[in-house]
């Protein structure tokens, strides 16, 4: 049930690189760029990768908790699929890339499921993972730079990367995916819409939660890094040359209010996802791109606390698209 754009690739040209030289990642070891250091935003405990200082997402323990909750959420939503980890019809993949791997949870699970495959996870910040399967390699790199993997991929996966790039950068990332994919390979994208909605008027239109999504869409637009990725990714994937693109759009509950057991479980997990992620999602955008002028960290923190309290109201029957 998770949103997933699947697009079959036709033809690839560039040569990639696999880590097999001295000093590169070995089985079970996390490859980390020696130049990577963490910077703390506004004196708070939100660390951001120094590979790029323009990405809004923090790389701290709380954000990794949110990402792990998001991973569990999509496993539950896609629990009725042949493979809850991805929808692409690939029986025996050899090379898989997870762009924006975060803590590496998805890459590790896929590596466990396909022990004969080489699974690479890449992100701007070093993951907190201590151990990985021998066929999994977590690397610190910027996918906007030249790709250096030697082999082409059967599957390239990206999830919850909204706001990661400008429109121009997204086009470049998709082009790199296309050029580094085996003929007949797949790209799979999973995103969410940041706007919170309700079908039964239980969400007060004047509440902070009702305005949350538009607030951040506006901040991201001013930053030049749109958060409407879920709405635009299908067209951008097609523009890169992929064919047979399929889009699956679902309503994902926040909170355990649905009667359906699967959706109730998903809503319970999604509430954790949102509650643990709110402050990290908000801090960068509000303190740099808030209106009518950038907010202070304290103002952002108070705002997040109020939104989090609204999320907990049991009478709310709220959801978002994913």
C-alpha positions as CSV (number, residue, x, y, z in Angstrom):
1,X,0.0,0.0,0.0
2,X,2.9,2.3,0.2
3,X,3.4,4.9,-2.5
4,X,6.0,3.7,-4.9
5,X,6.9,4.9,-8.4
6,X,8.2,2.0,-10.4
7,X,9.8,2.7,-13.6
8,X,11.5,0.3,-16.0
9,X,14.7,1.5,-17.5
10,X,15.8,1.2,-21.1
11,X,19.5,1.3,-21.8
12,X,22.3,2.6,-19.6
13,X,25.7,3.9,-20.5
14,X,28.0,5.0,-17.7
15,X,30.3,2.6,-15.9
16,X,30.0,2.4,-12.1
17,X,32.5,1.4,-9.4
18,X,32.4,-1.4,-6.8
19,X,34.5,-1.0,-3.6
20,X,37.2,-3.6,-4.0
21,X,40.4,-1.6,-3.7
22,X,42.6,-1.2,-0.5
23,X,41.1,1.4,1.8
24,X,37.6,1.0,0.5
25,X,34.7,-0.6,2.4
26,X,35.0,-4.3,3.1
27,X,32.3,-6.7,4.0
28,X,30.5,-5.7,7.2
29,X,32.3,-2.3,7.5
30,X,30.7,1.1,7.0
31,X,32.6,3.2,4.6
32,X,33.0,6.8,5.9
33,X,34.6,9.8,4.2
34,X,37.4,11.1,6.4
35,X,36.3,14.7,5.6
36,X,32.8,14.2,7.1
37,X,32.2,16.1,10.3
38,X,28.9,17.1,12.0
39,X,27.8,20.7,12.4
40,X,25.3,21.7,15.1
41,X,22.5,24.0,14.0
42,X,21.6,27.0,16.2
43,X,23.4,25.5,19.2
44,X,20.8,22.7,19.5
45,X,21.3,18.9,19.3
46,X,20.5,18.7,15.6
47,X,23.6,17.6,13.7
48,X,23.8,18.2,9.9
49,X,26.2,16.7,7.5
50,X,29.1,18.9,6.4
51,X,29.2,17.4,2.9
52,X,26.4,19.9,2.1
53,X,25.1,22.7,4.3
54,X,21.9,23.3,2.4
55,X,20.0,20.1,3.2
56,X,17.2,20.5,5.8
57,X,17.3,17.1,7.3
58,X,19.3,16.5,10.5
59,X,21.4,13.3,11.1
60,X,21.0,12.8,14.8
61,X,19.6,10.0,17.0
62,X,16.1,11.4,17.1
63,X,15.9,11.8,13.3
64,X,17.1,8.2,12.8
65,X,14.4,7.1,15.2
66,X,11.9,8.8,12.9
67,X,13.4,7.2,9.8
68,X,13.3,3.8,11.4
69,X,9.6,4.3,12.3
70,X,9.0,5.3,8.7
71,X,10.7,2.1,7.5
72,X,8.5,0.0,9.8
73,X,5.4,2.0,8.6
74,X,6.0,1.1,5.0
75,X,6.7,-2.6,5.9
76,X,3.2,-2.6,7.5
77,X,1.5,-0.8,4.7
78,X,3.0,-3.2,2.1
79,X,2.6,-6.3,4.3
80,X,0.2,-7.8,1.8
81,X,2.7,-7.4,-1.1
82,X,4.9,-10.3,-2.3
83,X,7.9,-8.3,-1.1
84,X,7.2,-5.6,1.5
85,X,10.6,-4.0,0.9
86,X,10.0,-3.1,-2.7
87,X,7.5,-3.6,-5.4
88,X,9.8,-3.8,-8.4
89,X,9.3,-7.3,-10.0
90,X,13.0,-8.4,-9.6
91,X,13.4,-12.0,-8.6
92,X,17.2,-12.2,-8.2
93,X,18.8,-8.7,-8.1
94,X,22.6,-8.5,-8.3
95,X,23.2,-4.8,-7.6
96,X,21.0,-2.5,-5.6
97,X,21.5,1.1,-4.6
98,X,19.6,2.9,-1.8
99,X,20.0,6.7,-2.2
100,X,19.5,8.7,1.0
101,X,19.9,5.5,3.1
102,X,19.8,7.4,6.5
103,X,20.5,4.8,9.2
104,X,20.7,2.1,6.5
105,X,17.8,0.1,7.7
106,X,16.2,-0.6,4.3
107,X,19.6,-1.5,2.7
108,X,20.4,-3.9,5.6
109,X,17.0,-5.6,5.3
110,X,17.3,-6.0,1.6
111,X,20.9,-7.4,1.9
112,X,19.6,-9.9,4.4
113,X,16.8,-10.9,2.0
114,X,19.1,-11.2,-1.0
115,X,22.5,-12.5,0.3
116,X,23.9,-13.0,-3.2
117,X,23.2,-9.4,-4.1
118,X,25.5,-6.4,-3.5
119,X,23.5,-3.7,-1.7
120,X,24.9,-0.1,-1.4
121,X,23.4,2.6,0.8
122,X,24.6,6.2,0.3
123,X,24.0,9.3,2.3
124,X,25.5,12.6,3.2
125,X,26.2,11.6,6.8
126,X,27.7,8.5,8.3
127,X,25.1,6.1,9.6
128,X,24.9,5.1,13.3
129,X,25.0,1.4,12.2
130,X,27.8,-0.6,13.8
131,X,27.3,-3.9,12.0
132,X,26.0,-4.6,8.4
133,X,25.6,-7.9,6.5
134,X,28.7,-8.9,4.5
135,X,27.0,-7.9,1.2
136,X,25.9,-4.5,2.4
137,X,28.0,-1.4,2.0
138,X,27.0,2.0,3.6
139,X,28.9,4.9,2.2
140,X,29.1,8.6,2.7
141,X,28.9,10.5,-0.6
142,X,26.9,13.1,-2.5
143,X,25.0,11.7,-5.4
144,X,25.1,15.1,-7.1
145,X,28.8,14.4,-7.7
146,X,30.2,11.8,-10.2
147,X,29.1,8.3,-9.5
148,X,32.0,5.9,-9.2
149,X,30.3,2.5,-8.8
150,X,31.6,0.1,-11.5
151,X,28.5,-2.0,-12.0
152,X,25.1,-0.9,-13.1
153,X,22.1,-1.5,-10.9
154,X,19.0,-3.7,-11.1
155,X,17.2,-1.5,-8.6
156,X,17.7,2.1,-7.3
157,X,15.6,2.9,-4.3
158,X,14.8,6.3,-2.7
159,X,12.5,7.0,0.1
160,X,11.5,10.1,2.1
161,X,13.9,12.4,0.3
162,X,11.4,15.3,-0.2
163,X,13.2,18.6,-0.2
164,X,16.6,17.0,-0.7
165,X,17.3,18.7,-4.0
166,X,16.3,21.6,-6.2
167,X,14.2,20.9,-9.3
168,X,17.3,21.0,-11.4
169,X,19.2,18.7,-9.1
170,X,16.4,16.2,-9.1
171,X,16.6,16.1,-12.9
172,X,20.3,15.4,-12.6
173,X,19.9,12.7,-10.0
174,X,17.3,10.9,-12.1
175,X,19.6,11.2,-15.1
176,X,22.4,9.6,-13.1
177,X,20.0,6.8,-12.0
178,X,19.1,6.2,-15.6
179,X,22.7,6.2,-16.8
180,X,23.8,3.8,-14.1
181,X,21.0,1.2,-14.4
182,X,20.9,-2.1,-16.2
183,X,18.5,-2.3,-19.2
184,X,15.2,-3.4,-17.7
185,X,16.2,-2.2,-14.3
186,X,13.9,-0.3,-12.0
187,X,13.8,2.9,-10.0
188,X,11.5,3.0,-7.0
189,X,10.5,6.2,-5.2
190,X,8.5,6.4,-2.0
191,X,7.4,9.8,-0.6
192,X,4.7,11.5,1.4
193,X,2.6,14.7,1.2
194,X,3.4,16.9,4.2
195,X,-0.2,18.3,4.3
196,X,-2.4,16.7,7.1
197,X,-6.0,16.1,6.1
198,X,-9.3,14.7,7.5
199,X,-12.5,13.4,5.8
200,X,-14.9,14.0,8.7
201,X,-14.1,17.6,9.7
202,X,-12.4,16.4,12.9
203,X,-9.4,18.6,12.0
204,X,-10.0,22.2,12.9
205,X,-9.1,24.2,9.7
206,X,-7.7,26.9,12.0
207,X,-5.4,24.5,14.0
208,X,-1.7,24.6,13.7
209,X,-1.7,21.0,12.4
210,X,-4.1,22.0,9.6
211,X,-1.6,24.7,8.5
212,X,1.5,22.7,9.1
213,X,1.9,21.3,5.6
214,X,1.4,24.6,3.7
215,X,3.7,26.3,6.1
216,X,6.5,24.0,5.2
217,X,5.7,23.9,1.5
218,X,6.1,27.7,1.6
219,X,9.4,27.5,3.5
220,X,10.8,25.0,1.2
221,X,9.7,27.0,-1.9
222,X,11.6,30.0,-0.5
223,X,14.6,27.8,0.1
224,X,14.4,26.6,-3.5
225,X,14.0,23.0,-2.5
226,X,10.3,22.1,-3.0
227,X,8.6,19.6,-0.6
228,X,6.0,18.6,-3.2
229,X,8.1,15.7,-4.3
230,X,5.2,13.2,-3.9
231,X,3.2,15.3,-6.4
232,X,5.9,15.8,-9.0
233,X,8.2,12.7,-9.0
234,X,6.2,10.7,-11.6
235,X,6.6,13.3,-14.2
236,X,10.3,13.9,-13.4
237,X,11.0,10.1,-13.5
238,X,9.4,9.9,-16.9
239,X,11.3,13.0,-18.1
240,X,14.6,11.2,-17.3
241,X,13.7,8.5,-19.8
242,X,12.1,5.8,-17.7
243,X,9.0,4.0,-19.2
244,X,6.0,2.1,-17.8
245,X,5.9,4.3,-14.7
246,X,3.3,3.3,-12.2
247,X,2.1,5.4,-9.3
248,X,0.3,4.1,-6.2
249,X,-1.3,6.8,-4.0
250,X,-2.8,6.0,-0.6
251,X,-4.2,7.7,2.5
252,X,-2.0,6.9,5.5
253,X,-3.5,7.5,8.9
254,X,-1.8,9.3,11.8
255,X,-2.8,7.7,15.0
256,X,-4.6,4.4,15.8
257,X,-8.1,5.7,14.9
258,X,-9.0,3.4,11.9
259,X,-11.0,0.3,12.6
260,X,-9.1,-1.8,10.1
261,X,-6.3,-3.7,11.9
262,X,-3.6,-3.0,9.3
263,X,-4.4,0.7,9.1
264,X,-4.7,0.9,12.9
265,X,-1.2,-0.5,13.2
266,X,0.1,1.8,10.5
267,X,-1.5,4.8,12.2
268,X,0.1,3.9,15.5
269,X,3.5,3.7,13.9
270,X,3.0,6.8,11.9
271,X,2.2,8.8,15.0
272,X,5.6,7.8,16.3
273,X,7.1,8.7,13.0
274,X,5.6,12.2,13.1
275,X,6.1,12.8,16.8
276,X,9.8,11.9,16.7
277,X,10.4,13.6,13.4
278,X,8.6,17.0,13.9
279,X,11.4,19.0,15.5
280,X,14.1,17.8,13.1
281,X,11.8,18.5,10.1
282,X,11.0,22.0,11.4
283,X,14.2,23.4,12.8
284,X,16.2,24.0,9.6
285,X,13.4,25.4,7.5
286,X,11.8,27.6,10.1
287,X,15.0,29.1,11.4
288,X,16.3,29.9,7.9
289,X,13.2,30.3,5.7
290,X,10.3,31.0,8.1
291,X,7.9,33.9,7.4
292,X,7.7,36.8,7.7
293,X,11.3,36.4,8.8
294,X,13.4,33.5,10.0
295,X,12.2,32.1,13.3
296,X,14.3,31.7,16.4
297,X,15.1,28.2,17.6
298,X,12.9,28.8,20.6
299,X,10.0,29.9,18.5
300,X,10.3,26.8,16.3
301,X,10.5,24.6,19.3
302,X,7.4,26.0,20.9
303,X,5.5,25.7,17.6
304,X,6.6,22.0,17.3
305,X,5.5,21.3,20.8
306,X,2.0,22.7,20.1
307,X,1.7,20.7,16.9
308,X,2.8,17.5,18.7
309,X,0.1,18.1,21.3
310,X,-2.5,18.5,18.6
311,X,-1.3,15.2,17.0
312,X,-2.1,13.3,20.2
313,X,-5.8,14.3,20.3
314,X,-7.7,11.0,20.1
315,X,-10.7,12.6,18.4
316,X,-8.7,13.5,15.3
317,X,-9.2,11.2,12.3
318,X,-6.2,12.6,10.3
319,X,-4.2,11.2,7.4
320,X,-1.8,12.3,4.7
321,X,-1.1,11.0,1.2
322,X,1.8,8.7,0.6
